[in-house]
Amino acid sequence: MARTPQPFNKERFFQALGDTTRLRLLNLMGSEELCVCTLVEILAQPQPKISRHLAYLRNAGVVQSRRDGKWMHYRIAPPADTGAAKLLRRTLKWLRQDRAMQADRARLAKAACPPVKPAILPNAAQPTVGRARKAR
């Protein structure tokens, strides 16, 4: 049975924006999707605390999560309410001007690891990506 969407909760939305840790999380996510482990590293806070704040943001309709194996990734999801979405965009823009938030973003730029190509093992079969296999 499909769940009926809950009406937008203004009080929960404003409470979500009323906490420094949650504002820092939103600032770090910006337009990116980040893993919880990256957020834990940047904010230097325990993983359960970060996850609890992320759950609060998710329940307020401000972020969405995606599981990739054992890793959880979060990104900002503008609320369905147009007024709240506009307020969130302005809040994020305002946060980018704050020095403490800029310092968090600078730490993110240093901590974020670029994708690493897999190592090539000697005498190993090469992947068949993009090549069709013959049916036997």
N, C-alpha and C positions, 0 to 999 in steps of 0.2 A: 504494500500500500504506500503510495507517495505521500510525503509529508507536505502539508499546506504551508506556504511561506508565511513566516511571522511578520507582523507589521513592524515597520522601522521603529526602534526604541530610541528616542532622542536622549533620554536620560542616560542610558547605557553608552551611547555615542560620546556624550560630553564627559562622562566618567572615564572612558577609555583615553580621552585626550588630556585628562587631568592628572596624569602621573608622569614624572620625569623619565622613568625607565621606559615606559611605553612610547613617549615622544622620541627618545633616543632610538628605539627600535624602528619606528616609522621613518625617522631621518636616515638611518642606515639603509633601509630597504629602498627608499626613493623609488626609482623605476626598475630596480633589480629584484631578482629572486635570490634569497640567501638561505643557506643552511643554518640550522640552529647552532651547530658547532662554531661557525664563523661569528655569529652574534655573541656567543658565550666568550669567545676569545677577545673580541673588540671591547665588549663592555666589562670584561673581567668580573663577571658575576657567575654564581653557580647555575648549572644547567636547569635544575628544577625551577629556579626563580625566573629565568628567561622563558622557559616553556609555559609557566603559569601566566606571565604577562602576554605572551603570544596567544594563548587560549582566550584570554580576556579580549584581546583585539579581534580575534576571530569571531567570538560570540557577539561582539558589538557590530560585526559586519564590515570591518575595516581592512582585514587581511584574509587571504585564502592560504590554505596549506596544501602541500602535495607530498606524498610519501614516495621515496625512491629507495627501496630496500629498507634498511634500518634508519635511513636519514630522512628528516623532515625539512622541507623547504617552504619558506613563506614569502609572499609578495603582497603588496598593497592591492586591495580590491576596492575601487571606489564604491561607496554605498549607493543603493538604488535611489535613495532620496536625493533629488537634485540639489537641494539646499545644503545637505550634509556633504555631498560630493564636492561642491564649490568651497565649502568651509575647509574641508580636508586639503584640497589643493592649495588654498591660501596659507594654511597652517604649515604645510610642507615647504612652501616657498619662504615663509617667515623663518622656519627652523634653519634653512640653508644659510641665513645671514648671521646666525648665532655662533660665536667663537667656539664654544664648547662642542656644539654640533659639528662644526667644521673640523675640529680635532678628531672627533669620532670618524668622520668620513676620510680623513687623512690616514688614520690607522687602518681603515678598511682597504684603502688603496694599497697599502704596504702588505697587508695580511692576505689579501685575495690572491690565490694561486692561479696562474694561467693553466688552461688545459695542457696536460702532458701527454705527448704521443706515447703509445705503448712501446716498450723496448723490443727490438728485433733479436730473436734468439738464433744463434748459429744452427744450421741444419734443421730448422723448424719449417714446417709447411707454411706457405704464405696464405693469408686470408683470401677468401673467394668473393669478397665484396664487389658487387657490380658485374660479376661473371656468372653466367648461367651454368649450372651443372648438368651433365648429361644423365638422362634417366637410364637405369640399368634394367 
